[in-house]
């Protein structure tokens, strides 16, 4: 997310159920400017997260907010391989040949 003009202390990142909320608020400056090229108004963005996706880390570098996500599926929901055995009750049926 591009957030030029903001500092890391201007953000609030919260995770609520399957929603990730990023809020930014820049403190009002007392300076009088003739022109300010980068908008610094407050904003809030909401992102729907998929199931089992967690936020690991967030970083701000060169005006870019990067949020690291990782999908962690519980062991009981992961696919598993089931081996096929011969079984202990396997029986062999033999055919008797009748004499003619």
N, C-alpha and C positions, 0 to 999 in steps of 0.2 A: 504494500500500500504506500503510495507516494504521499509524504506528509512534510514537504519542505517548509521550513520556518518554525517548526515545532521542536521542542526539546523533550527528552525522555520523561521529564517530570510533568509534562502536560497531558499525559495519557493515562487512561484507566482501562485495563483489559479484564473483563470478567467472563466467567464460564457459568452458564445457568442451564441445566439439563442439556439439551442438544443445541443450545444457542451460544455463540461466541459474540460478545458485545465489545466493540472498541469505541471508546469515547475520548475525544480530544477537546481541550479547552485552553486557549492561550490567554494569559493574563493581559488585561488592557494596559496599553502603554500610555504614559502621560505625555510622551513626546508628540509634538505637532509635526506631521509629515506632509510634504508637498505631494508625494506620490508613493504608494506602497504597492509594489508589483506582485507580491505573494499574499494571497488571502489567508488570514489567520482566524477566521470565524470558527466558533465551536461546531463540532460535528459528532454524530453517532452512527456507526455502521453495525448492522447485525448480520451474522452469518450462521446458517444452519449447518451444524456438524453432522456427519454420518454417525451411525452407531459405533461405539467402541473407539472413537477417535479422541485423543487427548492432546492438550496443549503442553508441549515440553518446554519451550523457551520463546522469548520475544527479544528482538534486538532492533536498535535504531542506528543506522549508519548512512551518512550522506543523504539525509532526507528520505530514506526508505525504511519503513517499518516492516520487519520480517517476523512472522510468527511461525514457529516450527510445530508441525502436527505429526502425530504418530498413531497409526492404527494398531491397537492391541486387542486381538481376538482372544477371549477366554479359552482355555484348554478344552473344556467340554463342548465348545462350538466349532472347534477346528476339525476338518475332515481327518479321518483315521483309516488306516489300512487294516483290513480283517483278513487273516490268513485262512485258507481252506484246508482242513485236515481230512484224513481218511476215516476217522471215527473208529470207535472200539467195537461197535455192534454190527460192523459190516459182515454180511454173510455171503457165501458163495453157493450158488445153486447149481448142482450138477445134474445133467440129463442122463438118465439111464437108457441105454440102448437095448431094446427088446430083441430077442432072437426071433427070427422068422420061421 
